Amino acid sequence: MDDLKIINGRVVTFQDGPVRGSHMDFPLVLENANIIIDDGYITAIDSDRPAKKTIDARGKLVIPGFIDSHTHLVFAGSREDEFEKRLKGISYQEIAREGGGILSTVRATRNADRNTLIQLAKKRLDFALSWGTTTVEIKSGYGLSTKDELKMLEVIDELKKTSHQTIVPTFLGAHEFPPDRGRDEYMNIILNEMLPEIARRKLARFIDVFCEDGVYTKEESKKILLKGRDFGLFPKIHADELASSGGSEIAEDVGAISCDHLSYPSEEGIDAMKRAGTVAVLLPATTLFLSGKSAPARKFIDEDIPVAIASDFNPGSSPVLAMPLVMSLACLLYRITPREALCAGTINAAYAVREEKRGSIEVGKKADILVCDCENENEIPYWFGFNPVRYVVKDGKVI
């Protein structure tokens, strides 16, 4: 007897990812479908085999679990004071120059012990799970020293073992430059201290870098990412968020799995991403929170570059963890359709974190599935701030 079956639902899913171009607006739709799950995997669709547990999804929407492919979920402290400053017209860059921004969170995170960071992160993961997030990428980057970057990655490793969600770890030691180290000195620490130890202990799947004016140059970013790749880490890039800083332009050179943010990509960068097969991970909550320029989502779609969306959850520019809300913001700010947003938050996001066995409802895929209190997929972003999730199934288990 199978473990679980979900019956009578309106199943909406994408297949054969990553999904590009106009295909992002045309999912597979199955009315009154039955999904059979055994040993954590989808084993049949539209079968009437018996199961130990049944969920009747009549009148409900059944979709893949959300994959949040870009977060900074492990940190201590908060920055609501900066929120007020920005409302008064002080820019993100000015706040950073005054000792706020990322370095403010670095100080709080360095001062927090592992257990504190774990407990804070668990609460955030539980909240995200209640909104349907079944896979979460988590970056380091609030340590900016070998000891504290390793501490963050150890916390993420512990969360991998204890969380309901699938956790994907990313090393982002190149998030900022620490105030207690010179530029060349810290580059040397990343390349010759952090990376060998992280690789030896297998603490990360990806390496990321904040390629931006005032942070890491295009040349520095390329050097770090290529060295990380030599150590077996897959490159990602914080690219072109605040200006056209060249992050997307090195996508092909480093073999970037994703470029993220992308408010100001150059034509050269778009061409490089297309040649490399790089996923464009767009972060609409950050765009809203910083009152910034929206990423050219339609341009990426028209160029057949796979588009994903993510929360960018962090204490400074996106205190947002709810993926249905991220879908709403993507539709409103990027003018993409609800179906394109669903594609971007599920199957394409799976490819952005190399979790290709997740993100869709297909035979042979991992059974990460949501049953939602709505009749169709358009309702998810339409009901702004409403949590539609009734059941979360993770690896075949009802959570």
Residue pairs with C-beta under 8 A, 6 or more apart in sequence:
1 49
1 50
1 51
1 52
2 36
2 37
2 38
2 43
2 49
2 50
2 51
2 52
3 37
3 38
3 39
3 51
3 52
3 53
3 396
3 397
4 36
4 37
4 38
4 51
4 52
4 53
4 54
4 55
4 367
4 393
4 396
4 397
4 398
5 34
5 35
5 36
5 37
5 49
5 51
5 53
5 54
5 55
6 34
6 35
6 37
6 54
6 55
6 57
6 62
6 369
6 371
6 393
7 34
7 35
7 54
7 55
7 56
7 57
7 58
8 32
8 33
8 34
8 56
8 57
8 58
9 32
9 33
9 35
9 57
9 58
9 60
9 61
9 62
9 371
10 29
10 30
10 31
10 32
10 33
10 57
10 60
10 61
10 62
10 375
10 376
11 28
11 29
11 30
11 33
11 35
11 45
11 62
11 63
11 361
12 27
12 28
12 29
12 61
12 62
12 63
12 339
12 342
12 376
12 377
13 27
13 28
13 63
13 64
13 346
13 347
13 360
13 361
13 362
14 23
14 24
14 27
14 28
14 342
14 343
14 346
14 347
14 348
14 359
14 360
15 28
15 347
15 360
15 362
17 306
17 347
17 348
17 350
17 351
17 356
17 359
17 360
18 279
18 306
18 347
18 348
18 351
19 306
19 343
19 347
19 348
20 301
20 304
20 305
20 306
21 301
21 302
21 304
22 301
24 301
24 307
24 336
24 339
24 340
24 343
24 344
24 348
25 337
25 339
25 340
25 343
26 339
27 339
27 342
27 343
27 377
30 45
30 46
32 58
33 45
33 46
33 62
34 44
34 45
34 46
34 47
34 48
35 42
35 44
35 45
35 62
35 361
35 367
35 369
36 42
36 43
36 44
36 45
36 47
36 49
36 51
37 43
37 51
37 367
37 369
37 393
37 396
38 396
39 396
40 366
40 367
40 395
40 396
40 397
41 364
41 365
41 366
41 367
41 396
42 361
42 362
42 363
42 364
42 365
42 366
42 367
43 363
44 363
45 361
45 362
45 363
53 398
55 371
55 391
55 393
55 398
57 371
59 375
60 371
60 372
60 373
60 374
60 375
60 390
61 371
61 372
61 374
61 375
61 376
61 377
61 379
61 380
61 388
62 361
62 369
62 370
62 371
62 372
63 342
63 346
63 361
63 369
63 370
63 372
63 377
64 346
64 347
64 358
64 359
64 360
64 361
64 368
64 369
64 370
65 132
65 133
65 134
65 135
65 346
65 358
65 359
65 368
65 369
65 370
65 392
65 393
65 394
66 131
66 132
66 133
66 134
66 135
66 323
66 324
66 345
66 346
66 349
66 370
67 133
67 134
67 135
67 136
67 345
67 346
67 349
67 350
67 352
67 353
67 355
67 358
67 359
68 128
68 133
68 135
68 136
68 137
68 310
68 311
68 313
68 321
68 323
68 326
68 349
69 135
69 137
69 168
69 258
69 281
69 308
69 310
69 349
69 350
69 352
69 353
70 137
70 139
70 258
70 260
70 281
70 283
70 310
70 311
70 312
70 352
71 136
71 137
71 138
71 139
71 310
71 311
71 312
71 313
71 314
71 321
72 138
72 139
72 141
72 142
72 172
72 312
72 313
72 314
72 315
73 121
73 124
73 125
73 136
73 138
73 313
73 321
74 109
74 117
74 120
74 121
74 138
74 140
74 142
74 152
74 155
74 156
74 159
75 105
75 108
75 109
75 117
75 120
75 142
75 314
75 315
76 105
76 108
76 109
76 111
76 112
76 116
76 117
76 120
77 104
77 105
77 107
77 108
77 109
77 112
77 315
78 315
78 319
79 100
79 101
79 104
79 105
79 315
79 316
81 100
82 95
82 100
82 101
82 104
82 316
85 95
85 100
86 92
86 95
86 290
86 291
92 101
92 242
92 290
92 316
92 317
93 214
93 242
95 101
96 102
96 103
96 214
101 176
101 316
102 141
102 142
102 175
102 176
102 316
103 176
103 178
103 179
104 316
105 142
105 314
105 315
105 316
106 142
106 143
106 144
106 148
106 176
106 178
108 142
109 117
109 142
109 143
109 148
109 152
110 142
110 143
110 145
110 148
112 120
114 151
114 154
114 155
114 158
117 151
117 152
117 155
118 155
118 158
118 159
121 138
121 155
121 159
122 159
122 162
122 163
124 313
124 321
125 136
125 159
125 163
125 164
125 165
127 321
127 322
128 136
128 165
128 313
128 321
128 322
128 323
129 164
129 165
129 392
129 394
129 399
130 387
130 389
130 392
131 321
131 322
131 323
131 324
131 325
131 387
131 389
132 323
132 324
132 370
132 372
132 388
132 389
132 392
133 165
133 321
133 323
134 164
134 165
134 166
134 358
134 368
134 370
134 392
134 394
135 165
135 166
135 167
135 168
135 349
135 350
135 353
135 355
135 358
135 359
135 368
136 163
136 165
136 166
136 167
136 168
137 167
137 168
137 169
137 170
137 206
137 310
137 352
137 353
138 156
138 159
138 167
138 168
138 169
138 170
139 170
139 171
139 172
139 175
139 208
140 149
140 152
140 153
140 156
140 169
140 170
140 171
140 172
140 173
140 175
140 204
141 149
141 152
141 172
141 173
141 174
141 175
141 176
141 208
141 210
142 148
142 152
142 175
143 149
143 150
143 151
143 152
143 173
144 173
144 175
144 176
144 177
144 178
144 181
144 186
145 178
145 181
145 189
146 189
146 193
146 194
146 197
149 171
149 173
149 194
149 198
150 194
150 197
150 198
150 203
153 169
153 171
153 198
153 203
153 204
154 203
156 167
156 169
156 203
157 169
157 203
159 167
160 167
160 169
164 394
164 399
165 394
166 355
166 358
166 368
168 205
168 206
168 353
168 354
168 355
169 203
169 204
169 205
169 206
170 204
170 205
170 206
170 207
170 208
170 236
171 194
171 195
171 198
171 203
171 204
171 206
171 207
171 208
171 228
171 233
172 207
172 208
172 209
172 210
172 238
173 190
173 194
174 190
174 208
174 209
174 210
174 216
174 220
174 221
174 224
175 210
175 215
176 210
176 215
177 183
177 186
177 215
178 186
181 189
187 220
187 223
187 224
190 224
191 223
191 224
191 227
195 207
195 227
195 228
195 231
195 233
196 231
198 204
198 231
198 233
199 231
199 232
199 233
204 233
205 233
205 234
205 353
205 354
206 233
206 234
206 235
206 236
206 257
206 353
207 224
207 225
207 228
207 229
207 231
207 233
207 234
207 235
207 236
208 235
208 236
208 237
208 238
208 260
209 216
209 220
209 221
209 224
209 225
209 237
209 238
210 216
210 238
211 217
211 218
211 221
211 237
211 238
211 239
211 240
211 245
211 246
211 247
211 250
212 238
212 240
212 241
212 242
212 243
212 245
212 247
213 242
213 243
213 245
216 224
217 246
218 245
218 246
218 247
218 249
218 250
221 237
221 246
221 247
221 250
222 250
222 253
222 254
225 235
225 237
225 250
225 254
225 256
226 235
226 253
226 254
228 235
229 235
229 254
229 255
234 255
234 257
234 354
235 254
235 255
235 256
235 257
236 256
236 257
236 258
236 259
236 260
237 247
237 248
237 250
237 251
237 254
237 256
237 258
237 259
237 260
238 247
238 260
238 261
239 245
239 247
239 248
239 251
239 259
239 260
239 261
239 262
239 265
239 269
240 246
240 247
240 248
240 259
240 261
240 262
240 263
240 264
240 265
240 266
240 269
241 261
241 262
241 263
241 264
241 286
241 292
242 263
242 264
242 292
243 264
244 264
244 265
244 266
244 269
245 264
246 266
246 269
247 259
247 269
248 259
248 262
248 265
248 266
248 268
248 269
248 270
248 272
248 273
248 278
249 266
249 268
249 269
249 272
250 256
250 272
251 259
251 269
251 272
251 273
251 276
251 278
252 272
252 273
252 275
252 276
252 278
253 272
255 276
256 273
256 276
256 278
257 278
257 279
257 352
257 353
257 354
258 278
258 279
258 280
258 281
258 308
258 352
259 265
259 269
259 273
259 278
259 279
259 280
259 281
260 281
260 282
260 283
260 310
260 312
261 281
261 282
261 283
261 286
261 295
261 312
262 280
262 281
262 282
262 295
262 296
262 300
263 287
263 292
263 293
263 294
263 295
264 293
265 273
265 295
265 296
270 299
270 300
270 303
270 305
272 278
273 280
273 305
274 303
274 304
274 305
277 306
278 305
279 305
279 306
279 307
279 308
279 348
279 351
279 352
280 295
280 297
280 300
280 305
280 306
280 307
280 308
281 308
281 309
281 310
281 349
281 352
282 295
282 297
282 300
282 307
282 308
282 309
282 310
282 330
282 334
282 344
283 295
283 309
283 310
283 311
283 312
283 318
284 294
284 309
284 326
284 329
284 330
284 332
284 333
284 334
285 311
285 312
285 318
285 320
285 325
285 326
285 329
286 292
286 312
286 317
286 318
287 293
287 294
287 295
287 329
287 333
288 329
288 333
289 317
289 318
289 319
289 320
290 317
294 333
294 334
295 334
297 307
297 330
297 334
297 335
297 336
298 334
298 335
298 336
300 307
301 307
301 336
301 340
306 348
306 351
307 336
307 340
307 343
307 344
307 348
308 344
308 345
308 348
308 349
308 351
308 352
309 326
309 327
309 330
309 341
309 344
309 345
309 349
310 326
310 345
310 349
310 352
311 318
311 320
311 321
311 322
311 323
311 326
312 318
312 320
313 319
313 320
313 321
320 326
322 387
323 345
324 380
324 381
324 386
324 387
324 388
324 389
325 384
325 385
326 345
327 338
327 341
327 342
327 345
327 380
327 381
328 380
328 381
328 382
328 384
328 385
330 336
330 341
330 344
330 345
330 381
331 337
331 338
331 341
331 381
332 381
336 344
338 377
338 378
338 380
338 381
338 382
339 377
339 378
341 381
342 377
342 380
346 359
346 360
347 359
347 360
348 359
349 359
350 356
350 357
350 358
350 359
350 360
351 359
357 365
357 366
358 365
358 366
358 368
359 365
359 368
361 369
366 395
366 396
367 393
367 394
367 395
367 396
368 393
368 394
368 395
369 393
370 389
370 391
370 392
370 393
371 389
371 390
371 391
371 393
372 380
372 388
372 389
372 390
373 388
373 389
373 390
374 380
374 383
374 388
379 388
380 388
391 398
392 398
392 399
393 399
